[in-house]
């Protein structure tokens, strides 16, 4: 599932990556793969900003603002019911 294009806060620091593969193992949307012995982002638009990758990266090779953005709004609307609201507006270019 993709959310919105070009809004993910996910950042990857290749110089810190050891290729352990934890991000690949824990990411629920297959955002990562291992290429040439290091992690690689396949499609950052699939990132739901859950933070599982950051929590499980012992080397500080990833950062993401957990629990922010439209992906979180979509998840919360599914859990709680109702329309998603992330505090964005059309004028801000988010939703």
Buried (B, 14 or more C-beta within 10 A) or exposed (E): EEBBEEBBBBEBEEEEBEBBBBBBEBBEBEBBEBEEEBBBBBEBBBBBBBBBBBEBBEEEBBBBBBEBBBBBBBBBBEEEEEEBEBEBEEEEEBB
